[in-house]
């Protein structure tokens, strides 16, 4: 979901994985620590939107 052009909201990721929001954020942090470039962008309607970035 985060590799889509529009990214994914925290709520969408949590619902898809059937996880709590804090668990979902922890997974995203773990991916960042493993070298994945995940950008967090604020959206007025969706809140935080996470996108996988190909730029360093």
PDBQT receptor file of N, H, CA, C and O in Angstrom, charges set to zero:
ATOM      1  N   UNK A   1       0.819  -1.198   0.000  1.00  0.00    +0.000 N 
ATOM      2  CA  UNK A   1       0.000   0.000   0.000  1.00  0.00    +0.000 C 
ATOM      3  C   UNK A   1       0.858   1.256   0.000  1.00  0.00    +0.000 C 
ATOM      4  O   UNK A   1       0.501   2.241  -0.646  1.00  0.00    +0.000 OA
ATOM      5  N   UNK A   2       1.977   1.243   0.708  1.00  0.00    +0.000 N 
ATOM      6  H   UNK A   2       2.267   0.443   1.233  1.00  0.00    +0.000 HD
ATOM      7  CA  UNK A   2       2.822   2.432   0.766  1.00  0.00    +0.000 C 
ATOM      8  C   UNK A   2       3.589   2.648  -0.529  1.00  0.00    +0.000 C 
ATOM      9  O   UNK A   2       4.123   3.734  -0.752  1.00  0.00    +0.000 OA
ATOM     10  N   UNK A   3       3.653   1.638  -1.385  1.00  0.00    +0.000 N 
ATOM     11  H   UNK A   3       3.219   0.756  -1.204  1.00  0.00    +0.000 HD
ATOM     12  CA  UNK A   3       4.368   1.804  -2.650  1.00  0.00    +0.000 C 
ATOM     13  C   UNK A   3       3.480   2.393  -3.742  1.00  0.00    +0.000 C 
ATOM     14  O   UNK A   3       3.979   2.735  -4.814  1.00  0.00    +0.000 OA
ATOM     15  N   UNK A   4       2.175   2.518  -3.495  1.00  0.00    +0.000 N 
ATOM     16  H   UNK A   4       1.770   2.239  -2.624  1.00  0.00    +0.000 HD
ATOM     17  CA  UNK A   4       1.288   3.176  -4.452  1.00  0.00    +0.000 C 
ATOM     18  C   UNK A   4       1.632   4.650  -4.538  1.00  0.00    +0.000 C 
ATOM     19  O   UNK A   4       2.188   5.213  -3.596  1.00  0.00    +0.000 OA
ATOM     20  N   UNK A   5       1.309   5.279  -5.654  1.00  0.00    +0.000 N 
ATOM     21  H   UNK A   5       0.857   4.822  -6.419  1.00  0.00    +0.000 HD
ATOM     22  CA  UNK A   5       1.613   6.699  -5.836  1.00  0.00    +0.000 C 
ATOM     23  C   UNK A   5       0.991   7.571  -4.749  1.00  0.00    +0.000 C 
ATOM     24  O   UNK A   5       1.610   8.531  -4.292  1.00  0.00    +0.000 OA
ATOM     25  N   UNK A   6      -0.216   7.242  -4.340  1.00  0.00    +0.000 N 
ATOM     26  H   UNK A   6      -0.719   6.461  -4.711  1.00  0.00    +0.000 HD
ATOM     27  CA  UNK A   6      -0.903   8.045  -3.335  1.00  0.00    +0.000 C 
ATOM     28  C   UNK A   6      -0.502   7.724  -1.914  1.00  0.00    +0.000 C 
ATOM     29  O   UNK A   6      -0.847   8.462  -0.991  1.00  0.00    +0.000 OA
ATOM     30  N   UNK A   7       0.226   6.627  -1.721  1.00  0.00    +0.000 N 
ATOM     31  H   UNK A   7       0.507   6.027  -2.470  1.00  0.00    +0.000 HD
ATOM     32  CA  UNK A   7       0.606   6.224  -0.378  1.00  0.00    +0.000 C 
ATOM     33  C   UNK A   7      -0.553   5.575   0.351  1.00  0.00    +0.000 C 
ATOM     34  O   UNK A   7      -1.542   5.178  -0.266  1.00  0.00    +0.000 OA
ATOM     35  N   UNK A   8      -0.430   5.468   1.651  1.00  0.00    +0.000 N 
ATOM     36  H   UNK A   8       0.374   5.790   2.152  1.00  0.00    +0.000 HD
ATOM     37  CA  UNK A   8      -1.464   4.838   2.466  1.00  0.00    +0.000 C 
ATOM     38  C   UNK A   8      -1.573   5.562   3.800  1.00  0.00    +0.000 C 
ATOM     39  O   UNK A   8      -0.575   5.989   4.379  1.00  0.00    +0.000 OA
ATOM     40  N   UNK A   9      -2.790   5.687   4.266  1.00  0.00    +0.000 N 
ATOM     41  H   UNK A   9      -3.601   5.340   3.795  1.00  0.00    +0.000 HD
ATOM     42  CA  UNK A   9      -3.005   6.315   5.566  1.00  0.00    +0.000 C 
ATOM     43  C   UNK A   9      -2.725   5.302   6.668  1.00  0.00    +0.000 C 
ATOM     44  O   UNK A   9      -2.769   4.093   6.442  1.00  0.00    +0.000 OA
ATOM     45  N   UNK A  10      -2.443   5.802   7.839  1.00  0.00    +0.000 N 
ATOM     46  H   UNK A  10      -2.408   6.784   8.022  1.00  0.00    +0.000 HD
ATOM     47  CA  UNK A  10      -2.210   4.938   8.980  1.00  0.00    +0.000 C 
ATOM     48  C   UNK A  10      -3.447   4.094   9.250  1.00  0.00    +0.000 C 
ATOM     49  O   UNK A  10      -3.344   2.899   9.528  1.00  0.00    +0.000 OA
ATOM     50  N   UNK A  11      -4.610   4.714   9.168  1.00  0.00    +0.000 N 
ATOM     51  H   UNK A  11      -4.695   5.685   8.942  1.00  0.00    +0.000 HD
ATOM     52  CA  UNK A  11      -5.865   3.999   9.407  1.00  0.00    +0.000 C 
ATOM     53  C   UNK A  11      -6.049   2.882   8.378  1.00  0.00    +0.000 C 
ATOM     54  O   UNK A  11      -6.443   1.770   8.729  1.00  0.00    +0.000 OA
ATOM     55  N   UNK A  12      -5.761   3.180   7.103  1.00  0.00    +0.000 N 
ATOM     56  H   UNK A  12      -5.441   4.083   6.818  1.00  0.00    +0.000 HD
ATOM     57  CA  UNK A  12      -5.895   2.178   6.058  1.00  0.00    +0.000 C 
ATOM     58  C   UNK A  12      -4.944   1.006   6.252  1.00  0.00    +0.000 C 
ATOM     59  O   UNK A  12      -5.327  -0.150   6.072  1.00  0.00    +0.000 OA
ATOM     60  N   UNK A  13      -3.701   1.309   6.621  1.00  0.00    +0.000 N 
ATOM     61  H   UNK A  13      -3.390   2.248   6.768  1.00  0.00    +0.000 HD
ATOM     62  CA  UNK A  13      -2.722   0.249   6.876  1.00  0.00    +0.000 C 
ATOM     63  C   UNK A  13      -3.145  -0.612   8.061  1.00  0.00    +0.000 C 
ATOM     64  O   UNK A  13      -3.064  -1.839   8.003  1.00  0.00    +0.000 OA
ATOM     65  N   UNK A  14      -3.596   0.031   9.134  1.00  0.00    +0.000 N 
ATOM     66  H   UNK A  14      -3.662   1.028   9.182  1.00  0.00    +0.000 HD
ATOM     67  CA  UNK A  14      -4.000  -0.697  10.331  1.00  0.00    +0.000 C 
ATOM     68  C   UNK A  14      -5.205  -1.592  10.052  1.00  0.00    +0.000 C 
ATOM     69  O   UNK A  14      -5.255  -2.730  10.518  1.00  0.00    +0.000 OA
ATOM     70  N   UNK A  15      -6.167  -1.086   9.297  1.00  0.00    +0.000 N 
ATOM     71  H   UNK A  15      -6.126  -0.161   8.918  1.00  0.00    +0.000 HD
ATOM     72  CA  UNK A  15      -7.349  -1.884   8.971  1.00  0.00    +0.000 C 
ATOM     73  C   UNK A  15      -7.005  -3.048   8.065  1.00  0.00    +0.000 C 
ATOM     74  O   UNK A  15      -7.523  -4.149   8.250  1.00  0.00    +0.000 OA
ATOM     75  N   UNK A  16      -6.139  -2.826   7.088  1.00  0.00    +0.000 N 
ATOM     76  H   UNK A  16      -5.718  -1.931   6.938  1.00  0.00    +0.000 HD
ATOM     77  CA  UNK A  16      -5.749  -3.876   6.158  1.00  0.00    +0.000 C 
ATOM     78  C   UNK A  16      -5.038  -5.015   6.894  1.00  0.00    +0.000 C 
ATOM     79  O   UNK A  16      -5.298  -6.189   6.631  1.00  0.00    +0.000 OA
ATOM     80  N   UNK A  17      -4.145  -4.661   7.812  1.00  0.00    +0.000 N 
ATOM     81  H   UNK A  17      -3.934  -3.708   8.026  1.00  0.00    +0.000 HD
ATOM     82  CA  UNK A  17      -3.361  -5.662   8.529  1.00  0.00    +0.000 C 
ATOM     83  C   UNK A  17      -4.067  -6.176   9.786  1.00  0.00    +0.000 C 
ATOM     84  O   UNK A  17      -3.612  -7.130  10.417  1.00  0.00    +0.000 OA
ATOM     85  N   UNK A  18      -5.190  -5.529  10.143  1.00  0.00    +0.000 N 
ATOM     86  H   UNK A  18      -5.559  -4.754   9.630  1.00  0.00    +0.000 HD
ATOM     87  CA  UNK A  18      -5.925  -5.845  11.364  1.00  0.00    +0.000 C 
ATOM     88  C   UNK A  18      -5.040  -5.673  12.598  1.00  0.00    +0.000 C 
ATOM     89  O   UNK A  18      -5.027  -6.513  13.498  1.00  0.00    +0.000 OA
ATOM     90  N   UNK A  19      -4.296  -4.551  12.614  1.00  0.00    +0.000 N 
ATOM     91  H   UNK A  19      -4.306  -3.869  11.883  1.00  0.00    +0.000 HD
ATOM     92  CA  UNK A  19      -3.424  -4.194  13.725  1.00  0.00    +0.000 C 
ATOM     93  C   UNK A  19      -3.927  -2.913  14.361  1.00  0.00    +0.000 C 
ATOM     94  O   UNK A  19      -4.738  -2.190  13.782  1.00  0.00    +0.000 OA
ATOM     95  N   UNK A  20      -3.436  -2.643  15.558  1.00  0.00    +0.000 N 
ATOM     96  H   UNK A  20      -2.777  -3.230  16.028  1.00  0.00    +0.000 HD
ATOM     97  CA  UNK A  20      -3.710  -1.363  16.199  1.00  0.00    +0.000 C 
ATOM     98  C   UNK A  20      -2.792  -0.304  15.595  1.00  0.00    +0.000 C 
ATOM     99  O   UNK A  20      -1.721  -0.634  15.085  1.00  0.00    +0.000 OA
ATOM    100  N   UNK A  21      -3.202   0.972  15.646  1.00  0.00    +0.000 N 
ATOM    101  H   UNK A  21      -4.072   1.240  16.060  1.00  0.00    +0.000 HD
ATOM    102  CA  UNK A  21      -2.376   2.037  15.054  1.00  0.00    +0.000 C 
ATOM    103  C   UNK A  21      -0.953   2.098  15.601  1.00  0.00    +0.000 C 
ATOM    104  O   UNK A  21      -0.016   2.331  14.837  1.00  0.00    +0.000 OA
ATOM    105  N   UNK A  22      -0.769   1.894  16.913  1.00  0.00    +0.000 N 
ATOM    106  H   UNK A  22      -1.530   1.705  17.533  1.00  0.00    +0.000 HD
ATOM    107  CA  UNK A  22       0.587   1.984  17.460  1.00  0.00    +0.000 C 
ATOM    108  C   UNK A  22       1.464   0.835  16.958  1.00  0.00    +0.000 C 
ATOM    109  O   UNK A  22       2.674   1.007  16.809  1.00  0.00    +0.000 OA
ATOM    110  N   UNK A  23       0.881  -0.314  16.699  1.00  0.00    +0.000 N 
ATOM    111  H   UNK A  23      -0.101  -0.453  16.819  1.00  0.00    +0.000 HD
ATOM    112  CA  UNK A  23       1.635  -1.439  16.137  1.00  0.00    +0.000 C 
ATOM    113  C   UNK A  23       2.033  -1.132  14.700  1.00  0.00    +0.000 C 
ATOM    114  O   UNK A  23       3.148  -1.436  14.276  1.00  0.00    +0.000 OA
ATOM    115  N   UNK A  24       1.122  -0.533  13.961  1.00  0.00    +0.000 N 
ATOM    116  H   UNK A  24       0.216  -0.286  14.305  1.00  0.00    +0.000 HD
ATOM    117  CA  UNK A  24       1.392  -0.165  12.566  1.00  0.00    +0.000 C 
ATOM    118  C   UNK A  24       2.527   0.851  12.489  1.00  0.00    +0.000 C 
ATOM    119  O   UNK A  24       3.412   0.723  11.644  1.00  0.00    +0.000 OA
ATOM    120  N   UNK A  25       2.510   1.851  13.357  1.00  0.00    +0.000 N 
ATOM    121  H   UNK A  25       1.791   1.955  14.044  1.00  0.00    +0.000 HD
ATOM    122  CA  UNK A  25       3.596   2.839  13.387  1.00  0.00    +0.000 C 
ATOM    123  C   UNK A  25       4.926   2.180  13.738  1.00  0.00    +0.000 C 
ATOM    124  O   UNK A  25       5.964   2.542  13.183  1.00  0.00    +0.000 OA
ATOM    125  N   UNK A  26       4.902   1.219  14.652  1.00  0.00    +0.000 N 
ATOM    126  H   UNK A  26       4.059   0.925  15.102  1.00  0.00    +0.000 HD
ATOM    127  CA  UNK A  26       6.132   0.522  15.037  1.00  0.00    +0.000 C 
ATOM    128  C   UNK A  26       6.698  -0.271  13.853  1.00  0.00    +0.000 C 
ATOM    129  O   UNK A  26       7.914  -0.316  13.670  1.00  0.00    +0.000 OA
ATOM    130  N   UNK A  27       5.851  -0.880  13.069  1.00  0.00    +0.000 N 
ATOM    131  H   UNK A  27       4.863  -0.843  13.218  1.00  0.00    +0.000 HD
ATOM    132  CA  UNK A  27       6.302  -1.618  11.878  1.00  0.00    +0.000 C 
ATOM    133  C   UNK A  27       6.942  -0.658  10.885  1.00  0.00    +0.000 C 
ATOM    134  O   UNK A  27       7.980  -0.975  10.305  1.00  0.00    +0.000 OA
ATOM    135  N   UNK A  28       6.342   0.506  10.682  1.00  0.00    +0.000 N 
ATOM    136  H   UNK A  28       5.499   0.763  11.154  1.00  0.00    +0.000 HD
ATOM    137  CA  UNK A  28       6.911   1.497   9.768  1.00  0.00    +0.000 C 
ATOM    138  C   UNK A  28       8.276   1.967  10.272  1.00  0.00    +0.000 C 
ATOM    139  O   UNK A  28       9.199   2.157   9.480  1.00  0.00    +0.000 OA
ATOM    140  N   UNK A  29       8.405   2.151  11.571  1.00  0.00    +0.000 N 
ATOM    141  H   UNK A  29       7.656   1.996  12.214  1.00  0.00    +0.000 HD
ATOM    142  CA  UNK A  29       9.698   2.530  12.152  1.00  0.00    +0.000 C 
ATOM    143  C   UNK A  29      10.729   1.433  11.916  1.00  0.00    +0.000 C 
ATOM    144  O   UNK A  29      11.879   1.722  11.584  1.00  0.00    +0.000 OA
ATOM    145  N   UNK A  30      10.328   0.188  12.085  1.00  0.00    +0.000 N 
ATOM    146  H   UNK A  30       9.394  -0.046  12.355  1.00  0.00    +0.000 HD
ATOM    147  CA  UNK A  30      11.230  -0.925  11.839  1.00  0.00    +0.000 C 
ATOM    148  C   UNK A  30      11.697  -0.986  10.392  1.00  0.00    +0.000 C 
ATOM    149  O   UNK A  30      12.860  -1.288  10.122  1.00  0.00    +0.000 OA
ATOM    150  N   UNK A  31      10.788  -0.698   9.457  1.00  0.00    +0.000 N 
ATOM    151  H   UNK A  31       9.843  -0.452   9.676  1.00  0.00    +0.000 HD
ATOM    152  CA  UNK A  31      11.169  -0.669   8.039  1.00  0.00    +0.000 C 
ATOM    153  C   UNK A  31      12.179   0.439   7.772  1.00  0.00    +0.000 C 
ATOM    154  O   UNK A  31      13.127   0.248   7.011  1.00  0.00    +0.000 OA
ATOM    155  N   UNK A  32      11.977   1.602   8.400  1.00  0.00    +0.000 N 
ATOM    156  H   UNK A  32      11.207   1.757   9.018  1.00  0.00    +0.000 HD
ATOM    157  CA  UNK A  32      12.934   2.706   8.247  1.00  0.00    +0.000 C 
ATOM    158  C   UNK A  32      14.314   2.308   8.765  1.00  0.00    +0.000 C 
ATOM    159  O   UNK A  32      15.328   2.623   8.142  1.00  0.00    +0.000 OA
ATOM    160  N   UNK A  33      14.351   1.624   9.893  1.00  0.00    +0.000 N 
ATOM    161  H   UNK A  33      13.527   1.369  10.400  1.00  0.00    +0.000 HD
ATOM    162  CA  UNK A  33      15.623   1.195  10.475  1.00  0.00    +0.000 C 
ATOM    163  C   UNK A  33      16.336   0.179   9.593  1.00  0.00    +0.000 C 
ATOM    164  O   UNK A  33      17.559   0.050   9.653  1.00  0.00    +0.000 OA
ATOM    165  N   UNK A  34      15.577  -0.541   8.778  1.00  0.00    +0.000 N 
ATOM    166  H   UNK A  34      14.584  -0.436   8.729  1.00  0.00    +0.000 HD
ATOM    167  CA  UNK A  34      16.164  -1.518   7.860  1.00  0.00    +0.000 C 
ATOM    168  C   UNK A  34      16.565  -0.895   6.526  1.00  0.00    +0.000 C 
ATOM    169  O   UNK A  34      17.011  -1.599   5.620  1.00  0.00    +0.000 OA
ATOM    170  N   UNK A  35      16.408   0.421   6.402  1.00  0.00    +0.000 N 
ATOM    171  H   UNK A  35      16.045   0.993   7.138  1.00  0.00    +0.000 HD
ATOM    172  CA  UNK A  35      16.879   1.119   5.217  1.00  0.00    +0.000 C 
ATOM    173  C   UNK A  35      15.826   1.533   4.217  1.00  0.00    +0.000 C 
ATOM    174  O   UNK A  35      16.159   2.150   3.205  1.00  0.00    +0.000 OA
ATOM    175  N   UNK A  36      14.556   1.214   4.464  1.00  0.00    +0.000 N 
ATOM    176  H   UNK A  36      14.285   0.712   5.286  1.00  0.00    +0.000 HD
ATOM    177  CA  UNK A  36      13.498   1.651   3.555  1.00  0.00    +0.000 C 
ATOM    178  C   UNK A  36      13.250   3.143   3.769  1.00  0.00    +0.000 C 
ATOM    179  O   UNK A  36      13.232   3.620   4.903  1.00  0.00    +0.000 OA
ATOM    180  N   UNK A  37      13.063   3.864   2.688  1.00  0.00    +0.000 N 
ATOM    181  H   UNK A  37      13.078   3.477   1.766  1.00  0.00    +0.000 HD
ATOM    182  CA  UNK A  37      12.816   5.302   2.763  1.00  0.00    +0.000 C 
ATOM    183  C   UNK A  37      11.307   5.537   2.724  1.00  0.00    +0.000 C 
ATOM    184  O   UNK A  37      10.696   5.544   1.655  1.00  0.00    +0.000 OA
ATOM    185  N   UNK A  38      10.727   5.726   3.883  1.00  0.00    +0.000 N 
ATOM    186  H   UNK A  38      11.224   5.720   4.752  1.00  0.00    +0.000 HD
ATOM    187  CA  UNK A  38       9.290   5.938   3.991  1.00  0.00    +0.000 C 
ATOM    188  C   UNK A  38       9.058   7.370   4.427  1.00  0.00    +0.000 C 
ATOM    189  O   UNK A  38       9.507   7.790   5.494  1.00  0.00    +0.000 OA
ATOM    190  N   UNK A  39       8.352   8.117   3.589  1.00  0.00    +0.000 N 
ATOM    191  H   UNK A  39       7.987   7.777   2.722  1.00  0.00    +0.000 HD
ATOM    192  CA  UNK A  39       8.048   9.514   3.895  1.00  0.00    +0.000 C 
ATOM    193  C   UNK A  39       6.660   9.618   4.511  1.00  0.00    +0.000 C 
ATOM    194  O   UNK A  39       5.733   8.904   4.127  1.00  0.00    +0.000 OA
ATOM    195  N   UNK A  40       6.542  10.514   5.462  1.00  0.00    +0.000 N 
ATOM    196  H   UNK A  40       7.295  11.093   5.774  1.00  0.00    +0.000 HD
ATOM    197  CA  UNK A  40       5.259  10.798   6.102  1.00  0.00    +0.000 C 
ATOM    198  C   UNK A  40       4.808  12.171   5.629  1.00  0.00    +0.000 C 
ATOM    199  O   UNK A  40       5.525  13.158   5.794  1.00  0.00    +0.000 OA
ATOM    200  N   UNK A  41       3.623  12.233   5.043  1.00  0.00    +0.000 N 
ATOM    201  H   UNK A  41       3.040  11.432   4.909  1.00  0.00    +0.000 HD
ATOM    202  CA  UNK A  41       3.073  13.476   4.520  1.00  0.00    +0.000 C 
ATOM    203  C   UNK A  41       1.724  13.707   5.196  1.00  0.00    +0.000 C 
ATOM    204  O   UNK A  41       0.932  12.778   5.355  1.00  0.00    +0.000 OA
ATOM    205  N   UNK A  42       1.474  14.939   5.586  1.00  0.00    +0.000 N 
ATOM    206  H   UNK A  42       2.118  15.694   5.457  1.00  0.00    +0.000 HD
ATOM    207  CA  UNK A  42       0.208  15.286   6.233  1.00  0.00    +0.000 C 
ATOM    208  C   UNK A  42      -0.846  15.596   5.174  1.00  0.00    +0.000 C 
ATOM    209  O   UNK A  42      -0.615  16.413   4.283  1.00  0.00    +0.000 OA
ATOM    210  N   UNK A  43      -2.001  14.944   5.271  1.00  0.00    +0.000 N 
ATOM    211  H   UNK A  43      -2.189  14.280   5.994  1.00  0.00    +0.000 HD
ATOM    212  CA  UNK A  43      -3.138  15.172   4.375  1.00  0.00    +0.000 C 
ATOM    213  C   UNK A  43      -4.297  15.656   5.233  1.00  0.00    +0.000 C 
ATOM    214  O   UNK A  43      -4.574  15.081   6.285  1.00  0.00    +0.000 OA
ATOM    215  N   UNK A  44      -4.979  16.717   4.789  1.00  0.00    +0.000 N 
ATOM    216  H   UNK A  44      -4.754  17.185   3.934  1.00  0.00    +0.000 HD
ATOM    217  CA  UNK A  44      -6.067  17.287   5.582  1.00  0.00    +0.000 C 
ATOM    218  C   UNK A  44      -7.213  16.304   5.815  1.00  0.00    +0.000 C 
ATOM    219  O   UNK A  44      -7.830  16.316   6.880  1.00  0.00    +0.000 OA
ATOM    220  N   UNK A  45      -7.502  15.458   4.832  1.00  0.00    +0.000 N 
ATOM    221  H   UNK A  45      -7.001  15.449   3.966  1.00  0.00    +0.000 HD
ATOM    222  CA  UNK A  45      -8.615  14.513   4.947  1.00  0.00    +0.000 C 
ATOM    223  C   UNK A  45      -8.201  13.203   5.614  1.00  0.00    +0.000 C 
ATOM    224  O   UNK A  45      -8.941  12.673   6.443  1.00  0.00    +0.000 OA
ATOM    225  N   UNK A  46      -7.047  12.684   5.267  1.00  0.00    +0.000 N 
ATOM    226  H   UNK A  46      -6.446  13.114   4.593  1.00  0.00    +0.000 HD
ATOM    227  CA  UNK A  46      -6.628  11.358   5.732  1.00  0.00    +0.000 C 
ATOM    228  C   UNK A  46      -5.727  11.385   6.957  1.00  0.00    +0.000 C 
ATOM    229  O   UNK A  46      -5.538  10.357   7.607  1.00  0.00    +0.000 OA
ATOM    230  N   UNK A  47      -5.176  12.529   7.275  1.00  0.00    +0.000 N 
ATOM    231  H   UNK A  47      -5.330  13.364   6.746  1.00  0.00    +0.000 HD
ATOM    232  CA  UNK A  47      -4.196  12.599   8.360  1.00  0.00    +0.000 C 
ATOM    233  C   UNK A  47      -2.815  12.275   7.819  1.00  0.00    +0.000 C 
ATOM    234  O   UNK A  47      -2.423  12.792   6.774  1.00  0.00    +0.000 OA
ATOM    235  N   UNK A  48      -2.088  11.440   8.505  1.00  0.00    +0.000 N 
ATOM    236  H   UNK A  48      -2.406  11.020   9.354  1.00  0.00    +0.000 HD
ATOM    237  CA  UNK A  48      -0.742  11.063   8.059  1.00  0.00    +0.000 C 
ATOM    238  C   UNK A  48      -0.839  10.044   6.928  1.00  0.00    +0.000 C 
ATOM    239  O   UNK A  48      -1.549   9.043   7.031  1.00  0.00    +0.000 OA
ATOM    240  N   UNK A  49      -0.113  10.319   5.851  1.00  0.00    +0.000 N 
ATOM    241  H   UNK A  49       0.463  11.132   5.767  1.00  0.00    +0.000 HD
ATOM    242  CA  UNK A  49      -0.047   9.407   4.717  1.00  0.00    +0.000 C 
ATOM    243  C   UNK A  49       1.407   8.991   4.552  1.00  0.00    +0.000 C 
ATOM    244  O   UNK A  49       2.305   9.832   4.533  1.00  0.00    +0.000 OA
ATOM    245  N   UNK A  50       1.629   7.706   4.433  1.00  0.00    +0.000 N 
ATOM    246  H   UNK A  50       0.899   7.022   4.448  1.00  0.00    +0.000 HD
ATOM    247  CA  UNK A  50       2.977   7.154   4.333  1.00  0.00    +0.000 C 
ATOM    248  C   UNK A  50       3.224   6.690   2.906  1.00  0.00    +0.000 C 
ATOM    249  O   UNK A  50       2.387   6.027   2.294  1.00  0.00    +0.000 OA
ATOM    250  N   UNK A  51       4.413   7.060   2.384  1.00  0.00    +0.000 N 
ATOM    251  H   UNK A  51       5.094   7.599   2.882  1.00  0.00    +0.000 HD
ATOM    252  CA  UNK A  51       4.778   6.694   1.024  1.00  0.00    +0.000 C 
ATOM    253  C   UNK A  51       6.191   6.132   0.995  1.00  0.00    +0.000 C 
ATOM    254  O   UNK A  51       7.087   6.633   1.674  1.00  0.00    +0.000 OA
ATOM    255  N   UNK A  52       6.374   5.092   0.206  1.00  0.00    +0.000 N 
ATOM    256  H   UNK A  52       5.645   4.685  -0.345  1.00  0.00    +0.000 HD
ATOM    257  CA  UNK A  52       7.697   4.544  -0.001  1.00  0.00    +0.000 C 
ATOM    258  C   UNK A  52       8.385   5.426  -1.016  1.00  0.00    +0.000 C 
ATOM    259  O   UNK A  52       7.883   5.616  -2.123  1.00  0.00    +0.000 OA
ATOM    260  N   UNK A  53       9.537   5.969  -0.645  1.00  0.00    +0.000 N 
ATOM    261  H   UNK A  53       9.945   5.815   0.255  1.00  0.00    +0.000 HD
ATOM    262  CA  UNK A  53      10.255   6.900  -1.508  1.00  0.00    +0.000 C 
ATOM    263  C   UNK A  53      11.434   6.205  -2.152  1.00  0.00    +0.000 C 
ATOM    264  O   UNK A  53      12.128   5.412  -1.516  1.00  0.00    +0.000 OA
ATOM    265  N   UNK A  54      11.654   6.505  -3.413  1.00  0.00    +0.000 N 
ATOM    266  H   UNK A  54      11.091   7.149  -3.931  1.00  0.00    +0.000 HD
ATOM    267  CA  UNK A  54      12.801   5.955  -4.120  1.00  0.00    +0.000 C 
ATOM    268  C   UNK A  54      13.988   6.903  -4.075  1.00  0.00    +0.000 C 
ATOM    269  O   UNK A  54      15.085   6.551  -4.510  1.00  0.00    +0.000 OA
ATOM    270  N   UNK A  55      13.769   8.112  -3.547  1.00  0.00    +0.000 N 
ATOM    271  H   UNK A  55      12.878   8.397  -3.195  1.00  0.00    +0.000 HD
ATOM    272  CA  UNK A  55      14.834   9.099  -3.426  1.00  0.00    +0.000 C 
ATOM    273  C   UNK A  55      15.532   8.945  -2.078  1.00  0.00    +0.000 C 
ATOM    274  O   UNK A  55      14.876   8.675  -1.072  1.00  0.00    +0.000 OA
ATOM    275  N   UNK A  56      16.857   9.113  -2.046  1.00  0.00    +0.000 N 
ATOM    276  H   UNK A  56      17.390   9.332  -2.863  1.00  0.00    +0.000 HD
ATOM    277  CA  UNK A  56      17.562   9.026  -0.757  1.00  0.00    +0.000 C 
ATOM    278  C   UNK A  56      17.296  10.254   0.109  1.00  0.00    +0.000 C 
ATOM    279  O   UNK A  56      17.810  10.346   1.223  1.00  0.00    +0.000 OA
TER     280      UNK A  56
